[in-house]
Amino acid sequence: MIQVTNLTKTYASGVTVLNIPSLEIPKGQSFGLVGNNGAGKTTFFSLLLDLIQASSGHIINNGIQVNTSEAWKPFTSAFIDESFLIGYLTAEEYFYFIGDLRGQNKADIDDLLKKHEEFFNGEILNNKKYLRDLSKGNMKKVGIIAALIGNPEVVILDEPFANLDPTTVNRLKKIIKELAENSNVTVLVSSHDLAHTVEVCTRIVALHKGEIVKDIQTSDETLKELDAFFAV
């Protein structure tokens, strides 16, 4: 589904923040990306979404090179940070706007929102608040659910567990697991939280200074192995 070839990102200072010679993520895999601050996780997702330009190499998403065509966009969705939101819209206005972009009508969106009503915990909908006035955690809830609109085949979530309370984290893990159980959906999650990522992903890749240092199929020993690696 996703193929990475000789991908690098080097800034004008000469610092290389990402260097991945080869990586393949099969269709339907729940893929976790872990690493310390500056490891290259967000850089990789930004390249995957063509938000920044690679210094060399390329990424192919379902046969489409992402930096030369926009044909991957209809089946790919993401929430990276609050910059993906439109601050002067209410949550409902934003959901309907994204739905319109993805060919969904109001009834489709209402069905999705009803399905995830518990995740919102009564704090998002029908409050007539602009997105810019929500807490960071509630902004994140909006962005995550918006990423599910239109039944995407690739869902990318950067640090989805940050700024969420424990109850919401558990509800989010349930949502990600349900996505991962659908063999047509490829889920990519990055996080500093090793335990949460191991719980929801069947494969974990660890980055260190922009390079892949571990590529593990999740097992009962994975969390212990990662804890030991990052303890050094």
C-alpha positions in Angstrom: 0.0 0.0 0.0 2.7 2.5 1.1 6.2 2.2 -0.3 9.1 4.4 0.8 12.3 4.5 -1.4 15.5 6.4 -0.5 13.6 9.0 1.4 15.6 11.8 3.1 14.9 15.2 4.5 17.8 17.6 5.1 17.5 21.2 6.1 19.6 24.1 4.9 21.7 23.8 8.1 22.9 20.5 6.8 21.1 18.5 9.4 19.4 15.3 8.1 16.2 14.7 10.1 15.0 11.7 8.1 16.8 8.9 6.2 14.7 5.9 5.3 16.2 3.8 2.5 13.3 1.4 2.3 10.0 0.8 4.0 6.8 -1.0 3.0 3.4 -0.8 4.9 0.9 -3.3 3.5 -2.7 -2.5 3.0 -4.8 -3.1 6.1 -1.8 -2.9 8.6 -2.1 -1.0 11.8 1.4 0.6 11.9 2.9 2.4 14.9 5.7 4.9 14.7 7.6 5.6 17.9 10.6 7.6 18.9 11.8 10.5 21.0 11.3 14.2 20.2 13.1 15.0 16.9 13.2 11.3 15.8 11.5 12.2 12.5 7.9 10.9 13.1 6.1 14.1 12.2 8.5 14.7 9.3 7.7 11.3 7.9 4.0 11.9 8.1 4.4 15.4 6.6 6.2 13.9 3.6 3.6 11.2 3.3 0.9 13.9 3.1 3.1 16.1 0.7 3.1 18.9 3.3 6.9 19.3 2.9 9.3 18.4 0.1 11.7 15.6 0.4 15.4 16.2 -0.2 15.6 12.9 -2.1 13.5 9.8 -2.7 9.8 9.4 -2.7 6.7 7.8 -1.2 4.1 5.8 -3.2 0.6 5.5 -1.7 -1.5 2.8 -3.4 0.5 3.1 -6.6 0.5 6.9 -6.6 3.7 9.0 -6.0 2.4 11.5 -3.5 4.6 14.5 -4.5 3.7 14.2 -8.2 -0.1 13.6 -8.1 -3.0 14.4 -5.9 -4.9 11.2 -6.8 -4.1 9.7 -3.3 -6.1 12.4 -1.5 -9.6 11.0 -1.9 -8.7 7.7 0.0 -6.2 9.2 2.5 -7.0 11.2 5.6 -5.1 12.6 8.5 -5.0 14.6 11.7 -1.5 16.0 12.5 -2.2 19.0 14.6 -4.6 21.9 15.2 -3.5 23.6 11.9 -5.7 21.0 10.1 -8.8 22.7 11.7 -10.6 25.9 10.7 -10.8 28.0 13.8 -13.7 30.2 12.9 -16.1 27.2 12.3 -18.0 25.3 14.9 -17.4 21.6 15.2 -20.6 20.8 13.2 -19.7 23.3 10.5 -16.3 21.8 10.2 -17.6 18.2 10.0 -20.1 19.2 7.3 -17.4 21.1 5.4 -15.0 18.1 5.4 -18.0 15.8 4.5 -18.7 18.0 1.5 -15.1 17.7 0.3 -15.3 13.9 0.6 -18.7 13.5 -1.1 -20.6 12.9 2.1 -24.1 14.4 2.7 -25.4 15.8 6.0 -27.1 12.5 6.9 -23.8 10.6 6.4 -22.0 13.0 8.7 -24.8 12.9 11.3 -24.6 9.1 11.4 -20.9 9.2 11.9 -21.2 11.8 14.7 -23.9 9.7 16.4 -21.7 6.7 16.3 -18.9 8.6 18.1 -21.1 10.5 20.5 -19.5 8.8 23.5 -16.1 9.9 22.3 -17.2 13.6 22.3 -18.5 13.2 25.9 -21.0 16.0 25.5 -18.2 18.6 25.1 -18.1 19.1 21.3 -21.5 19.1 19.6 -24.4 21.5 20.1 -22.2 23.9 22.1 -22.0 26.7 19.4 -18.3 27.1 20.2 -15.8 28.0 17.5 -13.0 25.4 17.2 -10.4 28.0 18.2 -12.1 28.3 21.6 -12.0 24.6 22.4 -9.4 23.0 24.6 -6.5 21.2 22.9 -8.0 17.9 23.9 -11.3 18.7 22.3 -9.7 20.1 19.2 -8.0 16.8 18.9 -11.3 14.9 19.2 -12.7 17.0 16.4 -9.7 16.4 14.2 -9.6 12.6 14.8 -13.3 12.1 14.0 -13.0 14.4 10.9 -10.2 12.1 9.7 -12.7 9.2 9.6 -15.2 11.0 7.3 -15.7 9.4 3.9 -14.4 5.9 4.7 -10.7 6.5 3.9 -8.5 3.6 3.1 -5.4 5.3 4.8 -5.8 7.1 8.2 -2.8 8.9 9.6 -2.8 10.1 13.2 0.1 12.0 14.7 0.3 11.9 18.6 -3.4 11.1 18.9 -3.2 10.2 22.6 -1.6 13.5 23.7 -3.8 16.0 25.6 -6.6 13.5 26.2 -7.9 12.3 29.5 -7.7 8.6 30.4 -11.3 7.9 29.6 -11.0 9.5 26.2 -7.7 7.6 25.5 -9.5 4.3 26.1 -12.3 5.3 23.8 -9.8 6.4 21.2 -8.0 3.1 21.4 -11.3 1.3 20.8 -11.8 3.4 17.7 -8.3 2.7 16.3 -8.7 -1.0 17.0 -12.0 -1.1 15.2 -10.3 0.6 12.2 -7.5 -1.8 12.3 -9.9 -4.8 12.2 -11.0 -3.6 8.8 -8.6 -5.2 6.4 -9.2 -2.4 3.9 -8.0 0.4 6.2 -4.3 1.1 6.7 -3.9 2.9 10.1 -0.7 4.8 10.9 -0.2 6.1 14.4 2.7 8.0 15.9 3.1 8.4 19.6 5.5 9.0 22.5 3.3 6.6 24.5 4.8 3.1 23.9 2.1 1.2 25.8 -0.8 2.8 23.9 0.9 2.3 20.5 1.7 -1.3 21.2 -1.8 -2.0 22.2 -3.4 -0.7 19.0 -0.8 -1.5 16.4 0.3 -4.9 15.0 3.6 -3.5 13.8 5.9 -1.0 15.5 8.7 0.9 13.8 11.1 2.9 16.1 12.9 6.0 14.7 16.1 7.4 16.2 17.6 10.6 14.7 15.6 10.0 11.5 16.6 6.4 11.0 14.7 3.1 11.5 16.3 1.3 14.4 13.6 -1.3 15.1 10.9 -2.9 13.0 8.8 -5.3 15.2 5.7 -7.3 14.7 3.8 -6.7 17.9 3.9 -9.5 20.5 3.7 -9.9 24.3 7.4 -8.9 24.5 7.3 -5.8 22.3 6.6 -3.3 25.1 9.4 -4.7 27.2 11.8 -4.6 24.2 10.9 -0.9 23.5 11.1 0.1 27.1 14.6 -1.4 27.3 15.7 0.3 24.1 14.5 3.8 25.1 15.8 3.4 28.7 19.4 3.4 27.4 
